[in-house]
Amino acid sequence: MDNLVEKNERSAPPIVAIDGTAIKRIREAKKLTQLYVASVVGVTTDTISRWENNRYPTIKRDNAEKVATALEVPLDEILMGQPAAPEPEPETAPPPVTRRQRLAPLVLALGLGTLLAALLAGIVVSRRGAVELAAIRTLPPFGAPGQLVPVQVKVERRGAAGGGFIVKERIPPGWRFVSSNPPLTGEAGEREVKWLVPGGAEPVTISYTLLAPRDFPLGHQAEFGGEIVLADGKATRRGAIGGPGRLTVNGRHWADTNGDGRIDDNEIMPAYYLSEEMKGLGLDWKTIETIWSSAGYTWNGELKIFEVVK
């Protein structure tokens, strides 16, 4: 019997076709947000939105399984048509594990106050469970030496309105903080920047720009990290900020998300929305628009600039 299960697992395809409409319908019916699902899966809210709108009809199977876990449904319910992979026979397959069942052992070990913070990156829960914070970082995959890179941290508050919290971001060595909205609380450190966010119930977006070192070697990866801190008067709860934490410096513009030396029609709109949202933080929309209107661009490593290909 064990051999049968093992064989089924080996035969499961790595890519499955998902039903984005079903994912959105189930998520909204359970009153879950895209930010929550993104935190569980380990992707951005933009990715969840693209999945729900069927922009990417196929995804990795392990990501689909994480989505199903976040929605507390069997994998079959979010796949397009019939399941893409053969499932074990009913007598050998355990029932789907709900989020509550999956968390139960940890509840006993850590207590309700620190449960989600210990299990899910970017989740912090108050002592009474009244306030839940989910934080996720949005970071472009590429950048260039001596150029600005945009970063956002989106924090969603679930439950009743609560007190303030602190967002701490750890920036790569040698990178320089440029500007942010809202402004920093205090001075920018060489490796850490902080924001003190007042209490309330509305979601919060922290946008900031960093300048990559001019002598940063191409192909090198910059590591980001951060945490969200919630104090309830008696104890302090911390949770790691979810989302991507690595950026490759390879002479590509941050808006060129697939790194092909162009800013195409699929990339220009997200770049426009982000530039508008981060207006005043130093992003050069004119260069982005010029590259989009041209045949592409190249990186001049000597001058540290992007050169448009006519």
N, C-alpha and C positions, 0 to 999 in steps of 0.2 A: 504494500500500500504506500509506503514511504517513497518507493521508487516511482510510483505513478505520479505522486504530487511533485517530486523533483523533476520528472520529465515534463510535466505541464508547465512548471515554472521556467524551464530552459526553453520551451517552445514559444513562450509568450513574446510577441513582437515588441521591439523597443519603441515603435511609433504606433499610435492609435488615433482614430478619427473621433473627434469630440463633437457634441451637439451644444453649440454655444447658447442657443435659445433655451435649452433645458437648464443649463448651468445658471443663467440669469434668472429664470423663473423660480428655480429652487432656492437660490440665494435670497431673492426678494421675499419669497414666501416665508423663509425662516428669519427674515429681518437681519440678515448678515450683510456687512458692507464689503465692497471690493477690497478695501484696505485690510480687513480681517483675513479674507481668503488669501490675499497676496502675502500677508505675514506668515500664514501657515505653510504656503507652498514655497516661499522664499524667492518671489519675483516681485516686480513692480505692479502698481495698480494699472498702469498703462497696458501691461501684458494681459492682466485679467480682462480688461475692457476689450482688447483685441480678440481674445478667446471667445468672449460672450457675443461679439459681433461677427464671429466666424471669419475674422481676418486671417487667422491661422487655423484651418480646419483640422490639421493633424499636429499633435504634440507628443513629447516623450511620455511613455507609459507611466513612469514613476511620478511625473508631474500630474498626470490625470488621476492617479491614485491619491495623491495629496489633496487635489481639489475635491475628490469624492469624500475624503476624510473630513475636510473642513466643512463640507455641506451635510455630513452625517447621512450619506446615502450610499448604496452599493455602486460600484464602478459602472455597472451596466446602465444605470439611469442617466449618465452623462455622456455615453458613447453614441455615435451616430449609427442608427440601425441596430444590427445585432452586435454583440460584443466582438471586438476585433481579435481577441485571443481566446482559445479554448479554456474554459474554467474547469476546476476539479469537480468530480461528481458530488452531489449534495452531501452524501454521507462522509466525504473526506474533507469538504471545504468548511471551515469554521464560519459562523455567521459574521456579517460585517461588524467591525469594531467601531462603536460610536465614540465621539470625542469624549463623552462623559465616562465611558468604560475605560478608554485609554488613559485618562487622567487619574482614575480612582486610586491606583497604587501610590502615585505621587502625592495625592492629597494626604494620605496617612503619613507619609514620610516628611513632608515639608510644611503641611498645614495649608489651609485655604488662603491665607494672606499672601504667600509667595508662590502659589501654584503656577499660574500662567507665566510669571516672570522667569521661573526656572525652566519651563518647558518650551515656550515659544519666544523666539527673538523678537524684541520690540513690543512685548506686552507687559504692562505693569498694572496691578490691581490693588485697590485700597484695602485696608484691613477689614472693612465691613463689606467689601465687594460692591460698594456703591459706584465707584468710579473705575473705569478701565481705560487705559491709554494704549493705543497701538501706534507705533512709530516705524516708518519705513523710509529708507534713503533712495533717492533717484540720482543716478550717476551715469554720465555718458561712458561708453566703453573705451573711447580713445581720446587722446589729447596730443598736444605738441609742445616742445620746449619753448619757454618764454611766452606762452599763450595762456589766455584765461580759460578756465574750466568752470561750468555752472554746476552747482550741487543744490539739491533740495531735500529737506526732511519734512515729511508730512505726518502730523500727529492727529489722531482721531480720538475723541473722548466718547466713550460709551457709558450709558447709565446716567445717573443724576449729575448735576453740575457739581464740580469739586474745586479744590484749592489749586494753587499754582504748582508748577513743576519746572524742572531744570532739564535742558537739552545740552549735552556735551558732545562735541565732535572732535575726534582725533585726526589731525591732518598729517600727510606724509612728510618726512624730514626734508627740509630745504624749500618746501612750498610756502608761499606767502599769502596770507589772508588779505583780500582786497576790500570787499564791502559785503553788506548783508541787509536783508529786510525780513524781520525787524532788526534794528541795530544790535550789536553785541552788548552783553551785560559785562561791563569792565573792559579791560584791555585784551587784545588778542595775544595769546601765548605762541611760542614757537611751534608747539605741537598740539595745542588744544584751544578751542574756542567754545564759549558758553553763552546760553541764552536763558534768562529767567522769564518764564511765561506766567502771567497772572491767571487766577482762577476763572472758571466759566464752563460753558458746555459746548461751545463752537469748536470745530476742527481748526487746527493751526498749521500753517505752512511757513517754514523757515527756509529762505533762499539765500545763498551766498556764493561768492565767486572766489576762486583761488588762482594764483599765478604759478605756473610750473617753472621750475628752475631752468635757466637758459642752457645750462650745461648738462641737463638730464640726458642720459644715454638712450638712444632709440631702442625700442624693444623692452625697456625696463618697465616693471609694473609698480605702480604706486598703491600703497595699502591705506585704506580708510577704516575708521572704526568710530564707535560712539555709544552713548548710553542715555537713557531717559531716567530721571530720578523723581520720585514722588514721595513727599513727606506728609504724613497725616497727623503730625503732632506728637505721636508716640514712637513711631518707627519710620525708617526710610526704606523704600522699596526701589529696586533698580532693575532695569531690563535693557538688554542690548538692542540697538537700533537695527531693524531688519533691512533687507534689500541688498543690492550689490555693494561690495567693499573693496573693489579692485579696478584700477584703470590702467590701460596700457598706453605708454607714451611712445608713439610710432610715427609722428609727423602727420597725423590725420586730424582733420577738423572735428571738433566735438559733435557737430551736427551730422557728420558723415557716419552714421551709426553702423553701417555694414563695412566701412573701411575700404571702399572701392575707388576712392579718389574722386568721387562725385557727390553732390547733394541732389538727389533725385526728387521726383514728385511725391514719393511716399515719405521723404525725410523733411521736406521744406515746411509742411504744416506743423508738425510737432516742434520744429525749431522756431517757427514764428510764434506759436502760443507761448513757448517757454521764454522767448525774448521779450514778449509783451508782459508776461507775468513778472519777469526779472528786470523790467525797464529801470534804468538808473544805476545798475550794478556793473556796467562796463562791457556788456556783451555787444559785439559789433555786428548788428543786423545787416548793415550795408554790404559787408564782405560776404555774408551768408547768401544774400540775394544775388550778388554778382556771380558767385560760384554756381548757384542754381541756374542762372541764365546762360552759363557758358558750357563748354564741353567737359569741364572738370577743373582740377587744380593739381599742383605739385607742391612739394615742400622744399623750400630753399633752406638747407641746414646751415649755410654760412650766414645768411642775413636773418634767419629765424622768422621767416614770413611765408605766407601762402601765395603762390603765383598762379594766376588764372590761366587756364588753357583755352585759347580762342577756338 
